[in-house]
């Protein structure tokens, strides 16, 4: 089915037995988000809320509730999109495999975006404050659009559809200092395409025209988050995935997606900002209040029968995990063409995506010699950290795999492979005073922090401990040593205090016995070792969202040789909560009790709550 609207998506999911209709009153203030989180966690289907308290529009969530469900939505077009991406990367494949690619160029031509003067989106005009105001977490600063399609135009080429940027940037509808009649906050992070347009608007002193749309084809939602190869724009990709050309409404405003369910149209004053946030974000913490661009709204539209789709983000996995899985499925073949020598890259969802990136590279400098230490891997690591959103990675673990058997999506096996092979004296490479993800508060300031590359050649150097060494003598104040995986020790440490936190870290490294380091090359200090070691997911989230490499990574018997930092013993990561960290997300108790009571009543929703 080729969906034009969220109603089409709902009908398609219902026909496939993949939808629950909720007709009881549901509160968009925290309750709806709590239901969504539980249903996603239980592997439930899509949700349609028909009776939203205080809102005239039905709302829908969990439309991308699983990778299998996402494949179902795009079942008629997904394979043609794969071929389009493959051919974009390697045009020479067309004459080599005509049976596979013969019609693909025609598919691309048929999917070019087009202008229109009429569209379903303009059926009704409403006030800004009539839109749903959904709040996901107790300390959110207001209501947010959580599945926005933000379209901006190049101020120098406003009529060129191929120069439109489509991205999913956070939109705050209410709260803070926004005028509820005509202002919304527009939060975009570094390395986003809208920033180029904003820069051009600043340089020319002209307002930046923007249209925020919600709903329509789910292809537009995926296109807004999709990293694409050079020359393949978001609107072409969306057209290929939707199975039809994306129609854009022309007028005295930014181009507006004509089939959307809702549209918020206006301009950004390039010099104006207002505080935006807090917002419970996908790292599992609140992103705090900061000044971001403010959009002055000139009109709000909705189509006939409009449904407001939404999602909820928080500590992974959440529904946006499905986006990441589908993106990996479509883009994994791209990586070797974009970054020569790199076979695979994987952003680890459990660690919050950007904090931890894994990569498999190759050593080709001297193929007749066995690479006994990373060489070309370091070149490839620099290329990865200079490539688009991959550059936001805070930790990059990269290794060679001559056997070809290492699965980059098997996180435990990959980490074990590296721990067996890296040399802590030479294989840790820091970048200090650099940019990190806007949402990551582990660094030294807003967008400021550091990076660490851990590179490992393919030759094993050690056997990893399978259990905590007998008689392990920890320094005073440190306790409860546990292995989260072979070779990786977790230790409870004293709570971090500004006056003693760094001293505790140094004291641990000075007194930890180096004899126990060979089979345990990595030690992580945490507030609660039992929680961190309970499963790999807890450890990944704790360690990589709560540490700033240049500040929080040290080691046993560390030294600087020729300006290169290394250590003879284990690498130690201080992953305790620090005073400058953002607070973690915690559900509202009253709301949780309300949803518990809903579950007790049974019904089709009850078994997923």
N, C-alpha and C positions, 0 to 999 in steps of 0.2 A: 504494500500500500504506500502511495506517495502522499505524505501528509502535508496539508497546507496550514493547518491550525492545531492548537492543542486539543480541540474537540476531536479532530481526526485521530490524534494519538490515543486519546482516551477510548474512543470507539474501537480502535485497533487492538489495544490491550485487553479491553473487555471481551472482544470476540475470541481472543486467544486464551481466555481464562486467566489473565494476568493483571486483574484490577479488583480492588475492593472499593466499594462505594460507601462513604460514611455520611449518613443523613442526619445523625444526631448533631446538636449544636457543639461546635468545637471552637475554643478560644485561640485566636492567632497570637495571643500574648503568652508565649512559652509552651502552652499545651500542645499545639500543633507540631512544634519542633520536637518535643519529647516523644510524641507518637511516631514521627518520621524516623528518629534515631533508633527506636526500638524495632520498628518494622524492618528497617534496612538491616540491622544487626541479626534479625531472625531469618533473613533471606526471603522476606515477604514481597508481594507484588506491588504494582503501582497503586496510588491512593487518590481518590477523588473526594474532596470535602465539599458537600453541597450546601451546608448550613453553617457558614462562618460568622461567628458573633461579631456584630458591628461592621460587617462588610457585605456589599451587595453582589460581589462576584464569587463564584465557586473557585476553589483553589486545588491544585494537584501537586503531588510530590512522588518521589521514588519512581519516576518514569524511567530512570536509568538505574534501577535497583540492583542489577547484576550485569555482568558481562554478557551472559546468555540473553538477558532481556534486551540489552542494547543491540546485540546482533540481530535479534528478532525485529526491532524497529527498523533497522537498515538492511533487512534481508534481501531486498531486491536490488540494492545498489552497492553494497560493500565491496564485492569482488571487482566491479568496474572501477571503483575508486582506488583500490590497491593497484590495478594495472595502470591507471593514470599516473599515480605517484612513481611507480617503477619506470614508466616510459619518460616521465619528466626528468628523472635522474640519468637515464641511459637511452637517448633517442636511437642509438644504433641497434637496440633490441628489436625494433620494429621489423626490419628486413630479416633478422635472424629467426624470429618466432612470429611469423605473420598470423598463424592460427590463434595465438594468444592475444596479440596486440592489434590485429588488423583494423578493428573499428574504434579503437581507443582515441585516435586523434579527432574523429568525428564526434565522439562523446564529449571531448573537451570543448570543441567549438560550440556544441549545442548547449553547453552549460555556462557560457559567458553571461554575466549579469546584464540586465536590460532596464531601460527607463520606462516608466509608465506615468500617466497623469491621473490614473484612478487606482484605487486599491481598497481591499476589505478593511484595512486598518483605519481608514478615515470615516467609517460609518457613523461613529458617535464621538462627540467631544464632551469631556467632563473636566471637573476641577481636579487639581493635583491631590487634594486631601481626600478624594473619593477612592484612591487606590488602596489596596490592602497594606496594612501596617503590621507586618509580622516581625516578632522579636523572638530570637532563638535562645539566647542565654540571659541570665538575670541581670548582668551588668552591661548589656548592649546599650549603646547610646541612644537608640531609637529604633524605628522600623527600617528595614533594609530590603533592597531588591537583591536576591541571591542568585538569580539566573539571568542577569542582564546581558543583552547584546549591545555593546556600545560602539556606535559607528561615528567616526570622525572623518572629515575631509581635509585634504591638503589645501591650505588657504590659497596657494598659488595655482591650483588646478581643481577648482570646486566642481567642475562638470565631468571630471574623469573618474568613471566608476572603477577603473583599475588602480586608482590611487586612494581608494577608501580603506581605512583601517577598521577592522572589526576585532574587538577584544572583550573579554569578560572582566570588567573592572567594577569594584564594589561601589554601590550607589546607596547613599543614606537618604531616606525619604522624610524623616522626621527627627525631632530632637535637637539638642545643642542650640545654636543660634540661627538655624535656618528659618526663613519665612515660610510657613507651611503652605502658603498660597502659590509661591513662585520660585522656590529655591530647593535644590537637592545637592548633596555632597558627592563629589566624584573622586574616589580614591583609586589612583593607579600607582603601580610599583615601578621600580627601575627596570630598565631593559624592556619596556613595553612600547608598541608602535605608536600609541597615541601621543607619547612624549615627543616624537619627531614633529607631529602636527602642532603640538602646543608650542614647541620651540619656534616653529615658523610663524605662528601667530604672535608670539612675543617680539620676534624680529621685525615684523611688519606693523605691529601695533593694532592688529585687527582682532575682533572676537573670533573664537574658534567655534564653528558650528558643529553641534553634536546632536545625534538622535539616539535615545536609549529605547530599545524595543525588548519586549518580553513575549515569549511564546512563538507561535507559528510552527514551522517545521523544526523538528529536533536537530536537523542538520545544521541549522544556524547556531544552535547552542553549542554543538561540538566544534564547529568551525571557529567559534570565538575563543576556544582554549587550545586550538591545534597548532603546534609548531610545524610550519610548512617549509618545503624547499624554496629557494629563491625563484621567483617568477610564477609561483602558484599562489594566487591570492586567496584570501579567506572566502570571498564571494564565489569564486570559481569552484573551490573545494565544496562549499555548501551546496552549490548547484548540482555538482556531480553526485553528492550524497543524497540530496533531496530528489534527484531524478527529474529536475526541471530548472530552467533558468530562474535566478533570483531576481524578482521584479523590485525596483526601487522607485519610490514615489518622488517625483520631481516637484519643486515649488520654491518659495522664498525662504527656504530653511535647509538644513542638512538633508541629504537623501534619507528616506525612511523606508524600511523594509515593509513592502506593501501587504504581505500576508501575515504580519505579526498580530498577536492578540491585543497588545497594548503598545503605545508609543509615548515617550516623554521627549518633547522636542524643544530645543533652545540653544543657548550659546554659553560658552565659558569666557568670562572676562579674563584675558591672559594674565592680568596683574592682581586678580582678586582671589583670596583664600579665606577659608573659615575652618574652625576646628571640626574634625570628623572623628567618629569613634566614641567610645571603645566598641570593639566588635569581636565576638568569639570566633577565632579563625582556625584554619586547617592545621596549624601546628599543635593545637590543643591548648592554646593560651589566648588571652585577650590581646589584640593589638590595641594600643592605647590611643588617646586623643592626640592628634597632630593636625597641623594646618594642611589642607589639601584644596585643590580647585573647587570652586562653587559654580554650579550651572544655574543660570537664570532661565526658567521655563517659560516658554511662550504659548505652548498648547499641549494638551494631553488627549490622546485618541484611544478608542478601543473598537474592535470589530464586533459585529453581531454575534451573540453567544460566546463572548470571550471568557476564557478560563485562565487564571493566574498560576503559572507553574513556579514552584519554588524548590529549593533544596536546603539542607542544613549542613554546615561544616563544623568541624571540631576535631578532637584527636582522632587520627585515622584508626581503623577504616570508617569512612562515611561514604555517602553516595558519590562524592567526587572521586573516590578511589576507582570507580568504574570508568570515569573519564580517563584516568591514568592508564588503566589496563587496555582500553581501546586504543589510546594513543600509542602505547608501546606496540600493540599488535599491528598498527598501520605504519609506524615509523621505524621499527627495528630494521627493516631492510634498507632504510635510507642512510643509516649511520656510516657504513663503510665508504659511501660516495661523498658524504659531507666532510668526514674527517679521515683522511687516508691512513690506513694502518690500524684503525680502531674497528674491531669486529662487533662490539656490542656496548651499549651504555644502558644503565638502569638507575632511575631515581627511586630511592627506597621510600615507599609510601608510609610505612610504619614509623619512619624517622621524620615525617613531616615533609617529604619530597626533597626540597632543596638542601637541607642540612647534610644529607649523605648521598653520594653518587658513586656507583660502582662502574668499572669499565674493564673490558678485555681488549688489550692491544696486541701488538706484535713487534718482535725485534727483527729488523731487516737490514740494519746497517752493515753487519758483517755476517752474512748467513752461513759462511763456511766455518765460523767459530761459534762455540756455545756461549751465549750471553750469560755471564756469571753475575752480572749486576745490571740494573735497569739502565738502558741507554736511550733507544728510540722511544721507550715508554714515557720518558720525561718530556720529549718533544710532543708526543700525543697528549699528555696531560695538559700541557700549556695550550694546545689547540682546543681541547675540550673546555678549559676554563676561559677561553676567548670566544666561545660560540654561543650567542644568543642567551636564552634562559639557562643553558647549562653553566654559564658563567656565574650563576648565583650559588653554585655548590659550595658548601663550607668545608666538608671533608670529601676528598676524592680518593678512593681505593682503586688502584689500577694494577693489573697483572697480565702476564703472558700465559697462554694455555696452548702449548704445542700439541697436546693430546686431542684437542677439540672437543673434550667431553665435559668441560666445566659449564654449568648452566648458570648464567648470570642472574636468573630469577630465583634460584635456590640460594637465598641469602646466607643461611648457615653454612652451606658447603663453600660458597665463595669466600666468606670471611675466614673460614678455616684454611682454605688454600693460601690466602695471603699471610695469615699468622704463621703458617709453617715456613714461609719463604722470605719474609722481609727481614732486613738487617737494620736494627734500630740505630746503628752507628752512622749509616750513610743514606737510608732510604726514606727519611722523613724530610719533606721540603715545604717550608712555610712561605706564605705570602702574608705580610703584615700591613696594617693600615690600608685596607682595601674595602671594596663594597661587598655587602652581603644582602640577603633578602630583607626587604622592608619589614616583613612580619617577624623577623628573628630578633629578639631582644637580648640575646646572649652576648652581643658584641659590646664595643666601647661607645656606641652612640647610634643614632638613627641612621640606618643603612651603612654603618661602619663596623668593621670587625676584621677577621682574618680567615685564612684558608690553610688547609694542610693536605698535601698530597702524600699518600703512602703508596709507594711503588714496590713491586715485588717481581724479581726474575722468576723463571719457571723451575729453578733448582731448589728442592727442599733443603732447609738448613737445620731443622729440629723436629723432634717428636713432641707433640703437645700433651700436656697433662690431662688426664681424663677425670681426675678428682683432685680435691684440695690436698696439698702435701701434708703428710703427717707432721705434727709438731710445729706447724707454721706459727711463728712468733711475731704477732703484729705489734706495732708501737702502741703505747697507752692511748686510750680513747678511740681506737679503731677496732671493729669487731665484726662478727658474723660473716666470715669469708665464704663465698660460694662461687662455683663455676657456672657461668651461664652457657658456656659451650667449651669444648676443649681449648685450653690455652688462654681463656679470658676470665679473669678473676674479678668478682664484684665484692666490695668491702664497704660496710657502713662506716661513715666518718663523722666526726663532730659537726654539728650544724655550723654553717659558714657564718662568721662574723667579720665585719670589716677590719676590726683590730687584730684578729687572729687567724682569719681564714687562710691567707697565703702562708702564714707560719706553720699551720697544721699540715699543709701540703708539703712544705719543705721538710718538716720533721718526719713525715711518713717516708719520704724518699731517702732521707739520711739513715733511717733505722731499719728499713725493710731489708731482709737478708738477700744479697745478690745471688747466693747459691740457688735460690728457688726461682730465679728469673728465666733460666734457659727454656724450661718447658711451659712457662707462663709468661709470654712476651707482652701481654696487655693486662693492665690493672685499671679498673674504673672505680673511683670513689664516689659514693652516692649517699643520699640521706637515709635510704631504706633498702638494704641489700636484699631482703626477702622479696619485696615488690619487684625490684629490678631483675632479679634472677628467676622470677616465677615463670617467665616465658621470654622468648627472644623478642617479641614485640614490645614488651615493657622495657627491656634493656635498650633497644634501639631508640625508643622515644626518649627515655631518660637521658641517655648519654649524649646523643647528638643534638638535642634541642637545648641542652643546659650547659653547653661548653663552648668557649671561644678559643680556638686552637692556640693562638699565640700567647694567651694568658693562662689557659687551663690545662695545657698539655706539657708535661715535664717527664722526667724519667729517673730511674735508679742509676747512679754514677754517671750523671750527665756531664757533657763537656762541649765546648765550642772549638772546632779545629778549622782553621782557614775560613772563618765566618760561617761554618756549617755546624748546626746544632745536631747532636746525637747523644746516645746513651749506651753504655755497655750492658745495662740490665733492662728491665721491663719498661715499656712506655706506660706512663700514668696519666689518666685523664680525670680531672676534677669535675665531676658532673653533679655537684651539689647545687641546690637552689641558692642563687646569689641575691642580694638586696635589690639589684637593678633589674632583675628578671621580671617579665610580665606575669601576672597571676594565672594559674591554670584554670581551666573551665570546670565548673562544678554545677550539677543540675540543681534546680530549685526544689527543695524538699516538698513544699506544698503541691507543686505541679506534679512531681513524681507520684505523690499519694493519690492525686486526682486520676492519673493515668492508670495506676494500680487498681483503683476502684472500677475504672472502665473495663480493664481486663477481666476483673472478677465477674462482670455482667455477661461475659461470653460474647457470642455472635461471631461473625466472620473475621472481625478485627482482633477479637480477644486472644486467639491462639498465637498471635504475633507480638503481643505485648507482655 
